[in-house]
């Protein structure tokens, strides 16, 4: 049970980061990727201990990180 709760905590942390990204002026492709990542982290079906144990956390974590890194252009000051 502790392992499942740890996964769920990490899922929620990633969802918070993606929610913050919603406020940026994203293009169509970025919005689509954002929606896809959010759906993978918050699917329609409720989380169960078994589903959390099977969740590919490392893979989705890498995808979220790459997506967010790609948004850095929104924060780079342009002269």
N, C-alpha and C positions, 0 to 999 in steps of 0.2 A: 504494500500500500504506500509506503514511503517513497518508493521509486516512482510510482504513478503520480503522486503529488508533486514530486520534483519536476517531472515532465510537464505537468499542467502549469506549474509556476513559470517555467521557461516559455511555454506557449503564450501565456498571458503577457509576459514581458515583451515578446515579439509583436503581439497584437497592439500593445501600447505604442511601440515605435512606429508601426504601420499606420495607426490612427493619427499620429502626429504628422506623418508624411501626407496625409489626405489634405492638409491645409496648404500644401505647396502648389504652385501652378504647373501641374503635371501635364504632359502631352497625352494623347490618346493611348499610345502603347504603354506608357508608364502607369496610367490609370488601370488599364487592363491587367497588367502584371500585379499591381497592388491588389486588385479585387481577387485575382487567382490565389495569391498568397494568403489573403485574409480568409478566403473560403477553406483553404487547406488547414488553416489554424483554427477555424471556427466552423466546422461543417454543420450541416443541418441536423445530423444525428448527435445525440448526447454522448459525451465522453464516458467511457467505461474504463475500469482498471485494465481490462484486456486490450482495449483499443489504444490506450495510452502506452502500454508496454510495447505494442507493435508499431507505434508511430515513428516514422523515420526522422527523428529530431535532428540528427547531424546534417542530413540532406536539406531539410527545410531551413535550418539555421544558416547554412551556407548560402542558400538562395536569398533569404532575407538580407543577409549581410551584403551580398553582391548588389542587390537592388538598391539598398540604402546608400551604398558607396557610389553608385551611379547617379545619385541625386545631388551629389556635392556641388554640381554646377549651380545649383540654386543658392548656394552660400558663398561662392567665390566672388569677392568684390571686383567689379569691373570698372576701370578708369575711363 
